[in-house]
Amino acid sequence: MKYIERIADSVLEKYLRATGAVLIRGPKACGKTETARRVAKSEIILDARADVGQVMATDPRILLEGKTPRLIDEWQVEKNLWNYIRHEVDARKEKGQFILTGSANPEEDANMHSGAGRFSVINLSTLTWLEMGHSDGMVSLKQLLQGTEVKPAFNDTVSLDLIIERLLKGGWPALYGMDPEAAEVVNRGYCDYLAEVDMSRISSKKRDPLKVRAIIRSIARNIASQISSATISRDASLDDTGISKPTVLDYLDALERVMILENQPAFNAHVRSAAALTKSPKRHLADSSIAAAALGLGKEDLKADLMYTGLLFESLAYHEIKAYAQPNFLEVSFYRDSYDNEVDIIVSENHRRWAAFEVKLGAGSIDEAAEKLIRFKNNIDTTKMAPPRSLNIITGTGFAHTRKDGVNVVPLQKLGV
């Protein structure tokens, strides 16, 4: 299969020139190994070698020998290797020595020392629309943060059916070019493997697959919302007693460590009103296809429930914007206050420059979204922080343009880095 060029390719090359080692992390099957192999000169795949434990007990540095950059795939299988890599980077005093890839973050260990100054980190997502060729990238996220107006583009629109197919299929590199119905089968198998194997693989603790599935389904039902652990505990109940809150917290932590659960943080804006700002995050799964697969939803199900499909599309927009933000070191959050005023996505550069985004599946809600964004902007206390550089509506259908009120309308198939 031909390598699909990634946004992270240029980031990886930049980081290899700046630090001794680069850690690429992301959910299983998102393409970490292939991205690393594009530049690696030697490699070792730790979870494919039966003798790794014996080598670690004898002389771990043997695993680090080879042409550089050396790829160490699934490094967390032997988490003690982290410190040996750190020391080797110090000893060699050269850049671009190692690329580590991992689909799980190990449990915190006091013996694992910080890699600050030695390691750079790339968070790799599943494929974006830009990487798959579904977006032409005409509208740059970076330019929106600078306040640039959107040039009108009237000649291309995406049908609802096609958007739904892309939500169900997701951005898994192995499914690129696969028939959508076959991809749905593979995605359901991915959820099964996650519940039955991966959630227990990351530590010595055995986790109940039924509870894993129930918790993932609860997150999927409430995708792109601030669902609390207490709500998940009730919603994911397998019987009248439910799943205990400590168990839910443990499983949520494990889902974060296998990088299936993503928490979108709240934005700390200064507003004129007396509203209190929310602090709890919105929850997403690593790919829209996981949510649909966990709930057993197909094309007709999503067409029959456009409200839920809109939430899935919002989660997809977060996935895309987060990937486009990484090369420019931008932060991605959301705004909500105690008066239930909310903005779906905030993109910021150290809180100095920032832009606000609403996400709407169809073009019919654009006027309402624009009014909401303008009210939000007018409520910003500009004596304490700068106003947003731009107000934007991400849509699934429709065309790109800047409205007379200054709000940008950006179809997802036009958005890029």
N, C-alpha and C positions, 0 to 999 in steps of 0.2 A: 504494500500500500504506500502511495506517495505521501511524503511528509507534508502536513498542512502547516503553513507558516503561522506562528503565534505572535501575538503582541509581546509576549514575554521573551522572545528571541533576542531583541535588541537590549532589553533590560538585563538579561543574563550576561551578554557580552560586556556590557558596561560594568556590571558588578564584578565580573572576573578580573577586570582591569583595576578594580578599586580595593578588593579584599582578598584574603588568602583562600577563603572558601565561600561557597554559595549553597544555601539550603533552599531547595524547591519543595514546597509542600502543597498538598491538595488532595481531594478525594480519590480513592482508587479508580483507575481507568480514565483519568482526566488527561493523560498524555505527558506526565512528568518525565518518565524515562526517555521517551523519544525526543523530547525537547532537550534533555541533557545530552543525549547521544549525538546530537547534531554538532556539538563542539568538543565532546570528551575525546581524549586520546587513548584511554584505557578504562576498564570498568570491572567491578565485581558486584554481583547480585547476591546480597546476603541471605535472602530467604530461599535461594536455590542451591546453596552450598551446605552439604551435610557436615562438613568438617569445620565450619566457622567457629563453633563453640570450642573445639580443641585448639584451634589457632589462637583464639582469644586467651585461652588459659596458658598458652606457651609464649607467644610474642605477638601481640595485636598489631605491631607496626608492619608485620609482613603483609597485612591486608591493605596497607597504604602504599605499597611499592608498585610502581608502574608509571607510564608516561602521563604527563599532566596536560590539561586538567583530568584528574582521575574521578570517574563516576563511582560513587558508593550508593547503590540502589537499595531502598528499604533499610536505611541505616538504623532505624529504631529497633530492629531485630536484636541488635547488640548495642544497647544505648550507652554502655560504658565506652564504646568506641569514640564517642563525642569528645571526651577529654584527651584521648590520644591524638585525634585530629587537631584539636586546639593547640596542643604542645608541638605537634609537627609543623603547623603553620608558623608558630613562633620560631622554631628552630631553623626552618628554611628561609624565612624572611623574604619570601617571594609571593607575588600575587597569583591568583588563578590556579591554585594547587588542587583543590577538590570541589566536586559538585555532589552534594548529598540530596537524595530524593526520599520522600517518605509520605505514606498515606495514613499515618497515625502519629500523633504527638504522644510520647511516652509520659507516664505519670511523673509528676515533679519529684526530683531527687536532689537532696542536699549535696550529693557528691558530684552533680553535674554543674560545672562552673559556666558562667556566662561566656558567650561567644562574642561579646561586644568588641568591636574593632577588628575582629577576625572573620566574622561571618556576615554575609548579607542574606536577606530572606526574600524569596519570591513566593507569593501566594498564587498558585495556578488554578484557574477555574476550568470548568468544561468549556468547550468551544463557544465563542461569541458569534453573533450574526455577522460581524465584520470578518472574522476568520473563516467562516463558512461561505462567505460570498453572498449572504442574504442582505447585507448592508453595503452601500457604496462609500460610507464614511464621509459624505459630503459636508455634514455638519460636525465640526470638531467640538468635543467636550471642553477642551482647553480654550477654544475661542468663545464658547458660551460663558466661561468663567471670566473672560476679559470684556464681556458685554457686546460682542460682535453680533450684528443683526443676521438673520437667516435669509439667504437668497432663495426666492421662490423656486419650487420645483413641482410642476403640475403634471408631469407625464407618467408617473408611476405610483401605483397603489397596490396594496397587498390585500387579498381577500381574507375574510374571517376564517374560511375553511383552511387556508394555507397557514394562518397564524396558529390555529388549533393543532394542526399536524405538527408544527414545529415545537409547540409546547409539549406535546405528548412524546415526541421523539427525543428532544433534548439536544445537548451539545457534546455527547460522548464521541470521541474520535473514531472508535471502532464501529460506530453506527453510521458514520458519514457515508452517504450514498445508499444506505440500506432502505428497503421498503418500509414505510411508516408502521404498518401492521406488524411486521416482523420485529421492528425495533421495540414496539410496545411489549412483546413477549420477552425480549432480552431485558428490558427495564424491570419487569416484574421479577425476573430471576435475580437481578441485581439486588432488589429489596429483600428477597428471600435469603441470599447469601449474607447480606448485611446483618440480618436478624439472627441467623443460625451460626455464623462463623465470625465475622469481623468484630462484632461487639464483645465477644469473649476473647478474641485474639489480642486485643490491645493491653490486656493485663491478665493476671492469674485468676481474676474473678469471673466466675461463670454467670452469664446473664440469660434470663429466660426469654427465648425467642418470641413467645406470645406477648410478653410485656413490651419487648422492643417494638414489635409490629403495632401494638396498641398505641404506644407513645408517638411513633412516627405518623400514624394515621391521625392522631389528635393534632399534631403540628400541621399536617397537610390540610386538614379541615379548616384550620385557622391560619393559613399561610399569610404572610405579610401583615400580621397583627401582633399586638402585645399580649399574647396569651401567657398567663402566669403558670408557674409550676403547680399551684393549687388547682387551677382550672384544668390543667392537663391531668392531674391526679384524679379528678372527678370524671373528666371526659373519657379517659382511657381505661375506665374500670372494666375489669373482666368478669366481675360478679358484683354483688351488692356492697361489698366492702371497698371496692376500688383498689387502686395502686397507691401505696403509701407515699407521702410527700418525700421522705428521704430516698426511697427507691427511684422516684421520678427525677430527683436532683442528681442522683448517681448516674442514671441512664442519660440524662441530658448532657452531663459532663462527658460521658463516653462518646455520645454522638458528636460533640464538639471536637473531641480528640481524633476521631476518624474523619473529621472535616465534612460531615454530612449536614450538621446543623450550623447555621450562620446567624449571628445576632447583629442586627443593624442598630447601632447606638443612637441615643437621643442627642440632638443639637442644643447647645446651651445658648439660646438667643436672648438678647436684652429687649424686652417689649415694654410698651407704654402701659398696657393694661395690668390689672392686679392678678392676672392668672398665674397659677403655679405651673412650672414646667415639668413634664413627665421625665422620669429617669430610666424606666424599664425599657429594654430593647424590643424591637420588632423581630419576629423569628421567621427565618427562611430555611429552606432546604437547599442543598448545593446545586440542584438543577430542578427546573420545573417538572421534568419527567418523573422524578422520584415521588413528588406529591401525587401526581396522577396515577402512577403505578401502585403506590401504597393504598390508594382508595379504589383501585380497580376501575378507573374511569377511562372511557374511550371517547372517540370523536363525537358521537351522538349525545353522550352525557354532557360534554362541555357545551355543545350547541344548545342544549336544553336548559342550561344553567349559566347564563352569561354573566350573572353577578359573581359567581365563583370563578369563572374564566377570567374576568377582569382582575381578580386578586392574583391569579396565577400569572397574568400578564404583568402586573405590578412587580411581582417577585422576579420575573424575567428581566424587567427593566432595571431593577436593582443589581441583578447579576451582571448585566451588560455594563452599566455605568461604573460599577466597582472595578471591573476589568480594565475599562478605558481610563480610569483614574490612576491606576497603579504606576504607569510610566512617569507621570507628572507629580507623584507623591501627594495626591489629593485624598482628603478624607471624605467618606460617604456616610451620611447619617439621616435623620428625619426630625421633624418638629411636631410636637403635640403639647397642648396645655390643658389645664383643668376645665377650660370652657369648651373642650373638644374641638378646638381649632387645630388643624393638622395639615402638614405639607409632607407629601410622600417621601421625597428624597431631597437632601441638602448636600451639595458638593462644596467643599471648602478647602482653602489653602491656608492652613494655620490660623483660621478664623479672620484672616485679613481680607481676602477676597473670597466671595462665596456666591452661589447661585441656587435658586429654588426650583424644584421640579414637581409637577403633578403628573400622574400617569393615568391615561384613559384609553381603554381598549378601542372605543369607537369615536368618530368625529362628533357625534351628537351631544357630547357633554363638554365640549371645548369652552363654550361661553361661561358655563358655571365654574369650570376650573380656573378660567382667567380671572373672574371676579374674586374667587377665593384667594388666588395668589396676590392680587392687588391689595385686598384687605390685609393680608398678612404683611406685605411690604409696608403699608401705611401704619402698622402697629409696631414697627421696629423703632426702638429708641435710638435715634441716630446721634445722640450726644454720647452714647456709650459704645456704639459699634457702627461700622459702615453699613449702608443698605446693600441688598443683594445686587450683584453686577447684572444679573438677568433673571427674568421669570420665564419658565419654560413648561410646555405641556408635551409630554412624550405620548404619542398615539400609535395605535396599531394600524389604523387605516387613515386615509386622507393624504394631504400634501404638505410639504414644508413651506413655511412662510413666517414673517413677522406681522402680527396684527397691528391695527391702527393704535391700540392701547399700549403697544410695546412688548406684549407677551409673545414669545416665540412658540410656534407649533412645530414639533420635530417628530416625524414618523420614525419608529425604531429602525426602519430600513435605510435611514439617512444618517444615523448617529455613528460617530467614530471617535478615535483618540484625539 
